[in-house]
């Protein structure tokens, strides 16, 4: 059975997909600065991922996918992974990456001099190195700036066609036949990756990777709509284009990763007083949830005082959460789970969703961890 583990990393994203064939896909990576402090709520994903791979007798992750380059999606990653472009990122104990997935914007974004040592700059260098050497990477979309970059290398963009993935296609790394999973690309479109005249933050969010991830469990198909920090404008565009090409089944979801840490801007440009009212196409998307579906909100815990939660400037926004809960009820979904509230607000546990032919199940992480510890403890003699 396949599983997805959503880590509690604050207003950030990290989730680990484990397939039936023991392949692992990591969506984003955020090791919060306080993750190793037992008194803090953030989870130590570095230790957990290393343990999982060690148990699988692996020293590499099959795919590391960065939805986009904001810090809350890449923090701590350059200290954790083995990078091909420079020796200083190749010391013992680092996790290797078989294939890196990035939006084209991650190769193309310009940086001021004072940010050339940032984690984004390091990943930009790694992405360019892998792409230029045509090894271990998939780049999503082909804007004109990517063509110009290749031409500066005295190379031709046609020589990179096997590495570039367009919206509306399936990534060739996995298949339902061989891996019981496939990744259908909703976004980014070429226009999302254009930086000129736009705010960098806006470009990154608009160019976020958005997937329909389809799982096959003994002939039963389940859909995970994995969304980065996309805005409502991009999501409406995705819905319209997908409907136009009669791929509406790729909009259905049994599991929805709520965009942008429950920001109202993924639903509308108006937060609303008590509850956000979604734009027309966003409403259509929310109503495409299947019975017993789950929503995962990768965010900080919500303010306990209602007035504080309603007036919060930064996500998570209570008005957005109420909107999602509204439509989850309409489709007879199961529950909305906030990662930083899962099982405990003091020390939240990862959310583990298991796929089986009978449907999706939320597993108790603490119970599973206790059983694993018990199984690994030898019995006392006498």
HUHU-V723579 format. One record per helix or strand. SS is the DSSP state (helix for helix, strand for strand). FROM is the first residue (numbers start at 0). TO is the last residue. Records with the same first field share a line. If there is no record, write none. Layout:
# HUHU-V723579
SS: FROM-TO + FROM-TO
This chain:
# HUHU-V723579
strand: 2-5 + 14-17 + 23-26 + 59-65 + 80-80 + 94-102 + 136-139 + 163-164 + 169-169 + 180-186 + 209-216 + 219-226 + 252-256 + 288-296 + 334-337 + 350-355 + 358-362
helix: 44-54 + 70-73 + 76-78 + 86-88 + 104-107 + 112-114 + 118-131 + 143-151 + 156-162 + 175-178 + 189-192 + 199-205 + 231-243 + 247-250 + 258-261 + 263-265 + 279-285 + 305-309 + 317-329 + 338-340 + 364-375
